[in-house]
Amino acid sequence: MITLVAAISKNNCIGKDNAIPWDIPEDMKRMREITKGKVLIMGRKTWESIPENRRPLPQRTNVVITRDKNFPLPAGAERFDSINEAIAAHKDEEIIGFGGQRIFEEMIDIADVLDLTLVDQNIENCHAFFPEIDPKVWKISAEEKHNGFTFITYRRVL
Ligand SMILES: NC(=O)c1ccc[n+]([C@@H]2O[C@H](COP(=O)([O-])OP(=O)(O)OC[C@H]3O[C@@H](n4cnc5c(N)ncnc54)[C@H](OP(=O)(O)O)[C@@H]3O)[C@@H](O)[C@H]2O)c1
């Protein structure tokens, strides 16, 4: 199964200045719970946005997609040229599309589930966005409102 995990602002922003433009501890906690034990596929810039002393993220397989064949990675992280190659190498495992924009854009067409946090903010000067969620393709299966954000799960119906 392929799940995309993301936190998204009201104007679809996911990243600004190569960082996440809010600090919501409950969202980070949920992200850790959802991704534990799974294979995270992330773009090179998302990898770089994780503080060096906190990567690879523990208790999950960290896969970094980059065209740079010499991209330096520590033990415990894997490099692939493409998302398809990464998925093929982990075909019997649970896969998480972990961002950023290019990864989400490519993986939304093959994902089964979207586990999202909708952040009740508009972010100006955003540089990375989540793709459109087509209501014909995605139906809400769970929704949990909190102060300032909502956890929401979509399942593919088409
Ligand atoms: N809110 C959230 O849930 C969330 C989640 C994750 C990330 N983010 C944010 O998103 C931002 C980073 O996202 P981004 O869109 O700028 O960058 P990104 O998708 O993380 O990384 C882009 C890079 O990944 C590589 N790449 C991606 N797709 C590829 C493909 N199909 N084939 C080959 N290489 C590919 C390329 O690396 P090379 O140039 O090295 O070839 C590309 O330049 C940061 O601000 C981060 O904090 C937010």
The ligand as a MOL file (V3000), in Angstrom:
LIG
                    3D

  0  0  0     0  0            999 V3000
M  V30 BEGIN CTAB
M  V30 COUNTS 48 52 0 0 0
M  V30 BEGIN ATOM
M  V30 1 N 4.3310 19.9340 4.9320 0
M  V30 2 C 4.7600 18.7140 4.6870 0
M  V30 3 O 4.0830 17.7220 4.9990 0
M  V30 4 C 6.0790 18.5090 4.0230 0
M  V30 5 C 6.5780 17.2180 3.7640 0
M  V30 6 C 7.8130 17.0870 3.1260 0
M  V30 7 C 8.5220 18.2120 2.7480 0
M  V30 8 N 7.9950 19.4420 3.0320 0 CHG=1
M  V30 9 C 8.6850 20.6700 2.6000 0
M  V30 10 O 8.7840 20.6350 1.1920 0
M  V30 11 C 9.9380 21.3790 0.7960 0
M  V30 12 C 10.8140 20.5160 -0.0960 0
M  V30 13 O 10.0490 20.1260 -1.2160 0
M  V30 14 P 10.4810 20.4440 -2.7110 0
M  V30 15 O 9.2920 20.1920 -3.5620 0
M  V30 16 O 11.1250 21.7940 -2.7570 0 CHG=-1
M  V30 17 O 11.6300 19.3980 -2.9730 0
M  V30 18 P 11.6730 17.7730 -2.8780 0
M  V30 19 O 10.5670 17.1800 -3.6790 0
M  V30 20 O 11.8120 17.3470 -1.4690 0
M  V30 21 O 13.0760 17.5030 -3.5710 0
M  V30 22 C 13.2360 17.8170 -4.9410 0
M  V30 23 C 14.4500 17.0940 -5.4260 0
M  V30 24 O 14.2510 15.6850 -5.2710 0
M  V30 25 C 14.7500 15.0200 -6.4190 0
M  V30 26 N 13.5970 14.4590 -7.1470 0
M  V30 27 C 12.2890 14.6260 -6.8530 0
M  V30 28 N 11.5380 13.9090 -7.7060 0
M  V30 29 C 12.3900 13.2820 -8.5340 0
M  V30 30 C 12.2420 12.3890 -9.6090 0
M  V30 31 N 11.0390 11.9790 -9.9990 0
M  V30 32 N 13.3350 11.9320 -10.2310 0
M  V30 33 C 14.5550 12.3050 -9.8200 0
M  V30 34 N 14.7750 13.1570 -8.7970 0
M  V30 35 C 13.6990 13.6340 -8.1730 0
M  V30 36 C 15.5050 16.0550 -7.2150 0
M  V30 37 O 16.7880 16.0880 -6.6170 0
M  V30 38 P 18.1470 16.4560 -7.4320 0
M  V30 39 O 17.9990 17.8980 -7.7950 0
M  V30 40 O 19.2080 16.2140 -6.4020 0
M  V30 41 O 18.2270 15.5260 -8.5820 0
M  V30 42 C 14.7280 17.3270 -6.8860 0
M  V30 43 O 15.4830 18.5120 -7.0910 0
M  V30 44 C 10.6190 21.7980 2.0960 0
M  V30 45 O 10.1760 23.1040 2.4240 0
M  V30 46 C 10.0830 20.8040 3.1050 0
M  V30 47 O 10.1020 21.3340 4.4210 0
M  V30 48 C 6.8110 19.5970 3.6660 0
M  V30 END ATOM
M  V30 BEGIN BOND
M  V30 1 1 1 2
M  V30 2 2 2 3
M  V30 3 1 2 4
M  V30 4 1 4 5
M  V30 5 2 4 48
M  V30 6 2 5 6
M  V30 7 1 6 7
M  V30 8 2 7 8
M  V30 9 1 8 9
M  V30 10 1 8 48
M  V30 11 1 9 10
M  V30 12 1 9 46
M  V30 13 1 10 11
M  V30 14 1 11 12
M  V30 15 1 11 44
M  V30 16 1 12 13
M  V30 17 1 13 14
M  V30 18 2 14 15
M  V30 19 1 14 16
M  V30 20 1 14 17
M  V30 21 1 17 18
M  V30 22 2 18 19
M  V30 23 1 18 20
M  V30 24 1 18 21
M  V30 25 1 21 22
M  V30 26 1 22 23
M  V30 27 1 23 24
M  V30 28 1 23 42
M  V30 29 1 24 25
M  V30 30 1 25 26
M  V30 31 1 25 36
M  V30 32 1 26 27
M  V30 33 1 26 35
M  V30 34 2 27 28
M  V30 35 1 28 29
M  V30 36 1 29 30
M  V30 37 2 29 35
M  V30 38 1 30 31
M  V30 39 2 30 32
M  V30 40 1 32 33
M  V30 41 2 33 34
M  V30 42 1 34 35
M  V30 43 1 36 37
M  V30 44 1 36 42
M  V30 45 1 37 38
M  V30 46 2 38 39
M  V30 47 1 38 40
M  V30 48 1 38 41
M  V30 49 1 42 43
M  V30 50 1 44 45
M  V30 51 1 44 46
M  V30 52 1 46 47
M  V30 END BOND
M  V30 END CTAB
M  END
